[in-house]
Amino acid sequence: MTEQAFEAMVRQYEKLIYTVCWQMVHDHHLAQDLTQETFLSAYLHAEDCPESAHKPWLCRIAMNKAKDHLKSAYNRRVTAAEAPCDAPAALADAFAAPSPEVQCELRDEAKRARERIEGLAEPYRTACVLYFEREMPVEAIAERLGRMPKTVHTQLYRAKKHLRSELAAG
């Protein structure tokens, strides 16, 4: 491959190769470095490139360069050093139970919602009890009540609209 042909290939595929690298590493500067490494490797091994398959050949080189970087000991060390030292504590906080005050508020809200559902007129009440409290799918509710699934969907839609307005009003 001549130098002019190689330069034309670089101009034609540089954005594609950068995109492939960036999608693998999600770092702008690192993707630029890997793009340069890809073309350097392609230049050094230009005789191995099939004449009609420049694009897949370059993409394969780029992916291999990115994978090699991600698997490298350097990357594992740098990534581990950048991680916060108290990561397990942060995870524990994320999954901690809500405070007693929040739990009490949630129980009160759930009780109000149940009372509002029980106050709905039929056919909305039965569909809502089965859907919200017993967590049944719409198809099972329709079968149990002898209704079409679309009818149950409509009843739930109207009941939700009514419940929203009631709960918003207080």
N, C-alpha and C positions, 0 to 999 in steps of 0.2 A: 504494500500500500504506500503510495507516495505521500509526502508531507502535505501537499495541497488537498489530497483526498481525505487525509486524517483530519485536517483543520475543518474541512467542510462537514465531516461527520460530527466533530465536536460542536460546531455551531448548530447543526441540525438537532442534536440530541441532548445538549447540555441542560435544558430546562426539564426534560423528561427524567434524566438521571438524577438531577437535584431533587425532583419530586419523589422519586423512588427512595432516595436516601432519607429525605425529611420524614416521609411516612414511616420509616423504620425507626428513626432515632428521636424524632420530635424536637430537634434542636437546630436552629438556623445555621450557626457557625459550624457545628459538627457535620451537618449535611453538606455544607460547602467543601469542607475538608475531604469528606468521603467522595464527593463528586470529583475532586481533583485526583484523588487516589485511584478512582475508577478509570479515569482517562489515562493516567500514567501507566496503569497496568495494561490497559488496552493498547497503548502505544508500544509497550515493551513486548507484547504478545500479539501484535497485529497479524502476524502470519498465521495464527491459529483461528482467526475470525473467518467464518464462512462468508463468501462474497455477497450473498443475497440476504444475510441474516444479521446485519449490524445491530438493529434495535434489540432483539431478544438477547443477543450476546452481551451487549452493554448493560442491559437490565439485570442479567444474571450476575455479571461482575459486581454491579452496584449492590445488589441484594447480598451477595456473599461478603462484600466489604463491610456492610452495615451489620450483618450477623456476626462477623468476626469481632467487630468492635463491641457489640453488645455482650458477647461471651467472654471478652478479654478480662484478665485479672485486674487491669488498670480501671476499667469501667466499674467493675464490682466494688473496688476499693473506694473510688471517688463517689459512687452512688451511696455506699454505706456511710461514708464520712459526712455526706450532706444530709442524711436522714436525722431527724431530731432524736436526741438521746432519750427523751421521755415518751417515745412513740407508744409503748405498751400502756402507759398511764393515760395518754390521750385517747387510745382506743377504749380503755375501761370507762373513761368519762363519757364517751359517746354512747355507750350502752348502759349507762347507769339508770336506775329506776327514777322516775320523776319524784319530786319532793312530795311530802304528805299534803301540802296545800294544793298542788296541781292534781294529785290523785283525787282529792275531795271535790275539786271543781269538775273534773272529768266524770266522776260518779253522778254529781248533780245534773250535769248536762245530759248524761245518758238517761237518767230518770225522767227528766223533762221531755226528752225525745220519745221515750216509751209511752208516757202519758198522752202525748200529742197523737201518737200512732193509734193508741187505744180509743182516742176520741174521734178518729176518722169514721166517716160513714162507709157502709158497704157499697160497693165491692172493694174499695180501696184498703180498708183495714186488714182484711184477711191476706190480701196480696202483700201488703207491707210487713205484716208480722212474719209471714213465711220468708220474705226476701231479706229483711233487715235483721230480725232476731234469730231466725233459724238458719239464715244464710243459704237458702235453697236457690238453685239456678232457675232462671225464668222458665225454661222448658219443663222442669219438674213441677213448678207451681202451676203452669198451664195444664199439665196432665192431671195433677191432683184436683184442680178446680173444674176440670172439663171445659177449659177455655182455650182459645187460640193463643199462641205465644205473643203475637202482635197485640192482642187485647190486653194481656198482662203487662206488656211494655208500656202501652198507653196508660193503663191504670197506675202503674208505678210512676210514670212521668208526671201525671196530674197530681198524685199524692205528694211527690217530692216538692212540686211547685207550691202546693198548699202548705206543707210542713215548713218550707223555707220562710214563707211569709208569716206564718204563726210564730216560729221561733225568733224571727227578726223583730217582731212586734213585742216580744217579751212574754 
